[in-house]
Amino acid sequence: MSEKSTKHRQSLKIPKPILVTAKILEVTSPKLAAKFAMKIFTTPLKFRVPKREEEMEMKSRQEMVKIDALNKTICVYHYGDGSKKALLVHGWSGRGTQLHSIAEKLLKKGYSTISFDAPAHGKSGGKTSDMTEFIQCILALEMRYGPFEFAIGHSLGAMALLNSIKRGLTVKKAVTIGSGDVIKDIMNDFSKQLGMNFATGELMIKLFEKKFRETINTYSAYVAAQQVDNPVLVVHDENDDDVPVAAAYHICEHLAHGQLLITKGLGHRKILGDSKVIKTILEFLQHEEHTNTPDDGVSNSLRPGKEKNGTAGHG
C-alpha cells in the first residue's frame, strides 16, 4: 500500500498564528511547546449547524445532561418515538445531528435515536475534550437511556465506540465509519502538522500518558477491537482525506466478527449521507446473521474482515 494511503492527514488547515506560536515555543521551551500542542489537540472547532441537519435539530427533543464522571454537562438529542433505540456518536469537531441521514432512515424502520454533543462540541459546555470524555459520555448515556440495540460512530466517535464496548457498553451490533486507529500515530502526525519535531511530539504523548496514567496505545481502535465480540461493520472510503483506508483493514483484522465495507469517492464526511452506504448499514444491522453479505451496489467490498488482509493503518 502506498505511503499516501497509510498516512494520517487532516483536511482542516491549522491557522498560521498557531503554527508560528508552536515554532517559537519549541525553540524557547520544548515542554511549553508540548503543553501548547496538547491544548490545541484537545480543542475542537465549532461550526454552524448546516441546513441539512436542521430538520433533526428542530424535531429532536433536547436536554442538558450532567455527566458526573466528568463534572460536565452535554446536550442530548432524542429523535423519534420507537421503543428500540440506537446510539449515534459524532466525530471530532462534530455535532449530535451530524449523523442525521442515518437517523432518518432508522426512524423509518421503527427505531429512535439517542445522540449527543460531546463536551466542548455543539451546545455542550467546556472548551476542551478528548476521546476518554466521549467514552464516559457513551457509558453514562447507556446507564440513563439504554439499553441500545445498535451503536454507530464516526471518526473519533467510532474509536470511542469500540473503546466503550471494550469497557462494557452492550449492543447487538455496531458500525464504525471512517474510524481512526493508532493513537500514537495520530498524535505524532498532529505534532508534524504543527511544524514540531519528533522529540516535541513524543513529549506531548508523555504528558497525555501522565494525565491518564496509562499508555495512549490502550485507546487505539485495533487494541479495543481485540476485546469486541459483537458483529461490527467497518465502513471506510478509499479517498478519505482525514483517515487512511488502511486503518479500516487493520481494525477489521482484529475484530472477531468484523465485516468490511470499502467505498470510493465519498471521502470522510460525504459518506455519512450516501444512500447506498446507509442502505447497507441498515441491512447489516437488521440481518440476523452478520456473515451474510447484502448486495447493494456499493463500490468495492462488503465481506468478513478476515477474508481481506490490509496494512496497519494510522488513524
VMD Tcl script that draws the C-alpha trace (Angstrom):
set ca {
  {0.00 0.00 0.00}
  {1.36 3.43 -0.92}
  {2.79 5.93 1.56}
  {-0.05 8.27 0.64}
  {-2.69 5.76 1.66}
  {-1.23 4.98 5.09}
  {-0.55 8.47 6.43}
  {-3.00 10.23 8.70}
  {-3.98 13.59 7.23}
  {-6.14 16.44 8.46}
  {-8.27 18.23 5.88}
  {-8.83 21.28 8.14}
  {-5.85 23.64 7.95}
  {-4.24 24.83 11.16}
  {-4.28 28.67 11.35}
  {-0.91 30.32 10.72}
  {-0.75 32.14 14.11}
  {-0.96 28.76 15.85}
  {1.85 27.37 13.69}
  {4.04 30.40 14.44}
  {3.37 30.16 18.18}
  {4.19 26.45 18.19}
  {7.51 27.04 16.43}
  {8.52 29.87 18.78}
  {7.66 27.83 21.85}
  {9.57 24.84 20.57}
  {12.73 26.94 20.24}
  {12.36 28.57 23.67}
  {10.89 25.69 25.69}
  {10.06 22.24 24.28}
  {7.99 21.47 27.38}
  {5.83 24.57 26.87}
  {5.57 23.69 23.19}
  {4.30 20.21 24.11}
  {1.74 21.69 26.52}
  {0.62 24.13 23.82}
  {0.27 21.28 21.32}
  {-1.74 19.31 23.88}
  {-4.07 22.28 24.33}
  {-4.62 22.66 20.57}
  {-5.05 18.90 20.14}
  {-7.88 18.84 22.68}
  {-9.69 21.98 21.47}
  {-12.37 21.19 18.85}
  {-13.54 23.66 16.25}
  {-17.18 24.70 16.37}
  {-19.26 25.14 13.22}
  {-22.76 26.34 12.49}
  {-25.38 23.65 12.13}
  {-25.64 23.13 8.34}
  {-29.01 23.29 6.63}
  {-29.08 19.54 6.00}
  {-29.10 18.94 9.78}
  {-31.80 21.50 10.61}
  {-34.73 19.05 10.50}
  {-33.19 16.79 13.13}
  {-32.13 19.86 15.09}
  {-35.71 21.20 15.15}
  {-37.65 17.95 15.58}
  {-35.49 16.25 18.19}
  {-36.14 16.63 21.89}
  {-33.06 18.07 23.53}
  {-31.98 18.10 27.13}
  {-28.86 19.09 29.02}
  {-27.45 16.16 30.96}
  {-24.68 16.28 33.53}
  {-22.03 13.59 33.15}
  {-21.00 13.07 36.76}
  {-17.71 11.34 35.93}
  {-16.60 14.46 34.05}
  {-18.48 17.12 36.00}
  {-19.56 18.44 32.61}
  {-22.95 19.00 31.02}
  {-23.74 17.85 27.49}
  {-26.64 18.29 25.09}
  {-28.50 15.05 24.35}
  {-30.78 14.60 21.32}
  {-33.80 12.26 21.44}
  {-35.08 11.66 17.91}
  {-38.18 9.59 17.18}
  {-40.51 7.58 19.40}
  {-39.58 4.00 18.57}
  {-39.12 1.65 21.51}
  {-35.92 0.23 20.01}
  {-33.03 2.64 20.43}
  {-29.83 3.26 18.51}
  {-26.91 5.33 19.77}
  {-25.17 7.70 17.33}
  {-21.73 9.16 18.09}
  {-20.26 12.04 16.10}
  {-16.58 12.67 15.40}
  {-14.13 15.38 16.46}
  {-15.49 18.90 15.90}
  {-18.85 17.35 15.00}
  {-22.35 17.55 16.49}
  {-25.10 15.27 17.70}
  {-27.05 15.93 14.49}
  {-24.17 15.03 12.18}
  {-25.47 11.51 11.51}
  {-28.92 12.87 10.61}
  {-29.26 10.90 7.35}
  {-28.70 7.63 9.17}
  {-31.05 8.74 11.96}
  {-33.84 9.50 9.47}
  {-33.63 6.02 7.96}
  {-33.57 4.39 11.39}
  {-36.73 6.28 12.33}
  {-38.48 4.88 9.26}
  {-37.51 1.38 10.44}
  {-39.16 1.95 13.81}
  {-36.13 2.98 15.84}
  {-35.49 6.08 17.88}
  {-32.01 7.52 18.20}
  {-30.00 8.99 21.03}
  {-27.10 11.24 20.13}
  {-25.18 13.97 21.90}
  {-22.83 16.91 21.56}
  {-19.63 15.76 23.21}
  {-18.02 18.12 25.75}
  {-16.82 21.35 24.06}
  {-18.85 20.43 20.95}
  {-22.10 21.93 19.69}
  {-24.31 23.12 22.56}
  {-22.35 21.31 25.25}
  {-20.23 23.14 27.78}
  {-16.46 23.25 28.04}
  {-13.59 24.33 25.82}
  {-11.57 21.13 25.56}
  {-12.27 17.42 25.28}
  {-10.70 14.11 24.29}
  {-11.68 10.55 23.48}
  {-11.82 9.50 27.13}
  {-14.63 12.03 27.61}
  {-16.50 10.66 24.59}
  {-16.27 7.23 26.22}
  {-17.54 8.49 29.58}
  {-20.49 10.14 27.83}
  {-21.39 6.95 25.95}
  {-21.30 4.81 29.09}
  {-23.28 7.37 31.09}
  {-25.96 7.61 28.39}
  {-26.31 3.83 28.30}
  {-26.95 3.86 32.04}
  {-29.51 6.63 31.65}
  {-31.29 5.74 28.39}
  {-30.22 2.21 27.46}
  {-30.23 -0.48 26.51}
  {-29.33 0.33 22.90}
  {-29.92 -2.17 20.12}
  {-27.17 -0.76 17.94}
  {-24.48 1.90 18.02}
  {-22.93 3.81 15.12}
  {-19.86 6.04 15.40}
  {-17.99 8.30 13.00}
  {-14.27 9.10 13.06}
  {-13.17 9.70 16.68}
  {-16.70 8.71 17.69}
  {-16.08 5.30 16.11}
  {-12.87 4.88 18.09}
  {-14.71 5.89 21.26}
  {-17.48 3.41 20.44}
  {-15.09 0.45 20.17}
  {-13.42 1.53 23.41}
  {-16.82 1.81 25.10}
  {-17.77 -1.72 24.07}
  {-14.42 -2.85 25.46}
  {-15.39 -1.14 28.72}
  {-18.87 -2.63 28.99}
  {-21.25 -0.96 26.52}
  {-23.78 -3.60 25.47}
  {-25.13 -3.53 21.91}
  {-26.18 -6.26 19.49}
  {-24.17 -4.80 16.62}
  {-22.00 -1.77 15.93}
  {-20.91 0.25 12.90}
  {-17.76 2.32 12.59}
  {-17.44 4.91 9.81}
  {-14.10 6.49 8.94}
  {-12.54 5.38 12.21}
  {-9.04 6.36 13.22}
  {-6.79 3.64 14.57}
  {-3.37 4.05 16.21}
  {-3.41 6.87 18.79}
  {0.34 7.42 18.85}
  {0.44 7.83 15.08}
  {-2.42 10.33 15.21}
  {-0.60 12.42 17.79}
  {2.75 12.22 16.02}
  {1.14 13.32 12.77}
  {-0.60 16.19 14.57}
  {2.70 17.45 16.00}
  {4.17 17.32 12.49}
  {1.29 19.43 11.20}
  {2.17 21.97 13.89}
  {5.71 22.01 12.50}
  {7.19 20.44 15.62}
  {9.98 17.90 15.66}
  {9.64 14.28 16.71}
  {11.05 14.86 20.21}
  {8.42 17.51 20.99}
  {5.70 15.19 19.71}
  {6.94 12.43 21.98}
  {6.93 14.86 24.90}
  {3.29 15.67 24.17}
  {2.49 11.97 24.25}
  {4.22 11.63 27.64}
  {2.12 14.49 29.00}
  {-1.05 12.67 27.94}
  {0.13 9.42 29.48}
  {0.96 11.21 32.73}
  {-2.52 12.76 32.76}
  {-4.37 9.49 32.11}
  {-1.93 7.23 33.98}
  {-1.81 4.69 31.18}
  {-0.22 4.33 27.76}
  {-2.15 6.06 24.99}
  {-1.97 2.92 22.87}
  {-4.58 1.47 25.22}
  {-7.14 3.60 23.35}
  {-6.10 2.63 19.81}
  {-9.03 1.25 17.83}
  {-7.33 -2.02 16.87}
  {-6.47 -2.66 20.55}
  {-10.09 -2.15 21.60}
  {-11.25 -4.29 18.66}
  {-9.46 -7.31 20.12}
  {-11.94 -7.30 23.02}
  {-15.07 -6.74 20.94}
  {-17.11 -9.89 20.30}
  {-20.06 -8.12 18.70}
  {-20.63 -8.13 14.94}
  {-19.11 -4.87 13.66}
  {-19.38 -3.32 10.21}
  {-16.27 -1.26 9.43}
  {-17.05 1.37 6.80}
  {-14.35 3.49 5.15}
  {-13.73 5.33 1.90}
  {-10.61 4.91 -0.23}
  {-10.48 8.68 -0.74}
  {-10.78 9.66 2.92}
  {-8.53 12.73 3.31}
  {-8.55 12.61 7.11}
  {-8.01 8.94 7.93}
  {-6.33 6.45 5.55}
  {-8.34 3.44 4.45}
  {-5.57 1.22 5.83}
  {-6.99 1.93 9.28}
  {-10.19 0.08 8.37}
  {-8.32 -3.03 7.25}
  {-6.20 -3.04 10.39}
  {-9.19 -2.64 12.71}
  {-11.18 -5.33 10.92}
  {-8.28 -7.79 11.18}
  {-8.53 -7.54 14.96}
  {-12.32 -7.99 15.23}
  {-13.76 -11.42 15.98}
  {-16.84 -10.74 13.83}
  {-15.90 -7.86 11.58}
  {-17.20 -7.02 8.13}
  {-15.55 -4.52 5.84}
  {-17.28 -2.05 3.55}
  {-14.90 -0.04 1.37}
  {-16.33 2.74 -0.80}
  {-14.76 5.07 -3.32}
  {-15.14 8.80 -3.92}
  {-17.13 9.66 -0.76}
  {-14.36 10.94 1.49}
  {-14.52 11.35 5.26}
  {-17.86 13.18 5.64}
  {-19.91 12.72 2.47}
  {-20.03 9.01 3.28}
  {-22.39 9.78 6.18}
  {-25.17 10.78 3.81}
  {-24.68 8.29 0.98}
  {-27.91 6.38 0.37}
  {-26.21 3.14 -0.71}
  {-23.94 3.13 2.31}
  {-26.88 3.78 4.65}
  {-28.88 1.01 2.96}
  {-26.02 -1.42 3.54}
  {-25.67 -0.33 7.17}
  {-29.38 -0.91 7.81}
  {-29.27 -4.33 6.17}
  {-26.28 -5.26 8.31}
  {-27.99 -4.09 11.50}
  {-31.27 -5.85 10.79}
  {-29.88 -9.09 9.40}
  {-29.76 -11.91 11.93}
  {-26.62 -13.50 10.53}
  {-23.79 -10.99 10.38}
  {-21.75 -13.13 7.99}
  {-24.19 -12.69 5.11}
  {-23.25 -10.01 2.58}
  {-26.10 -7.86 1.26}
  {-25.82 -6.87 -2.39}
  {-26.49 -3.15 -2.65}
  {-24.13 -1.99 -5.33}
  {-21.76 -0.11 -3.02}
  {-18.35 0.04 -4.64}
  {-15.57 -2.33 -3.70}
  {-16.42 -4.72 -0.88}
  {-18.57 -5.92 1.96}
  {-17.01 -9.04 3.32}
  {-15.94 -10.68 6.57}
  {-12.83 -8.85 7.74}
  {-10.63 -11.92 7.91}
  {-11.01 -12.53 4.19}
  {-9.08 -9.48 3.10}
  {-5.70 -8.54 4.51}
  {-4.63 -4.94 4.86}
  {-1.72 -2.84 6.03}
  {-1.73 -1.50 9.57}
  {-3.16 1.99 9.44}
  {-2.77 5.33 11.12}
  {-5.94 6.89 12.45}
}
mol new
graphics top color blue
foreach p $ca { graphics top sphere $p radius 0.5 }
foreach p [lrange $ca 0 end-1] q [lrange $ca 1 end] { graphics top cylinder $p $q radius 0.2 }
display resetview
